[in-house]
Amino acid sequence: MSILLAVFLGVVVIILAILAIYHSNLKIAIIATGVVGLFSSIIYLLLAAPDVAMTEASIGSGLTTIIFFYVLNKIRKSNG
Amino acid sequence: MVKKGLILLILVGFVAIISNLLINFTGSEELNPLAKHYAEKGATEVGAANLVTAVVVTYRGFDTLGEVTILFLTAAIVGFFLKVYHRDNQREEKLRKTSEILVTASTLLVPTIFMLGVYIFINGHLTPGGGFQGGAVIATGVVMMIMAKPNVTFNHKLLALLESISGVGFVAIGVLGVLLAAGFLDSTLLPMGKFGTLLSAGVIPIIYILIGLKVGSELTNILGSLKETQNEI
């Protein structure tokens, strides 16, 4: 069961990572990056690494997403 | 065409080098001597129920000090480049109204997230997690607070003071270890206590509380300065 879940999450993570690189809308790309962090934290939990899972969930999906959004907003403003 | 062929050639070369490693790889059945020492003697030498903490704070405590320094430098550089030139607290930003659900949920969730973060770093020597994780969880609580109330302001002086005190305290504990115990950041500075209780593992809980406060205030400071420079060009 947990192997099936891990494989499913792994496939979703790879798809979202490709989406994050190639999508032309930056907002969708940033959200895809955040979801990659969230799902990979579940994978870390399944691999029995709760410490890394905690770090990944809070930094990878929480903080970097909002920092990317702030930077995107700032770049848009300075470009007019 | 030639360029793509060259890239393909390089990739094939990498595959040839790495596949050799992959084919000959056999997982070792037993731990190497260093890991064996940590796994067998960690509990008695350091007294921490969470062996990861024993390695991170005591055996590799100097590396942790380096990580804290890196995070401090990052926060300092972000603060330097995002200097707020026109701090203007009177002018309210014209923002889209926050959703009712987010505001209501945040009044319940923000204190709970803060409490979870504090729990994680106080119990760093017993349960998974530690100073870095706890601090990062506190910072995600701050993110939620900013999203629910976009006009919230931060007391940067208080955050900087908290961060400096924790950083100096961490180094001071390390130096006290040199003077009173076996070496820099040695955890036997305080009595070991009963294995598995909150007041055990010597000085590790104090170090993790300091690291948690430091990381939390640093990340909050970065978020606060990013937020305050949003309506500047």
Interface residues (C-beta under 8 A of the other chain):
Chain A: P50 D51 M54 T55 S58 I59 G62 L63 I66 I67 Y70 V71 N73 K74 K77 S78
Chain B: V52 I120 P128 G129 G130 F132 Q133 A136 V137 A139 T140 V143 I146 M147 L219 I222 L223 L226 K227 T229 Q230 N231 I233
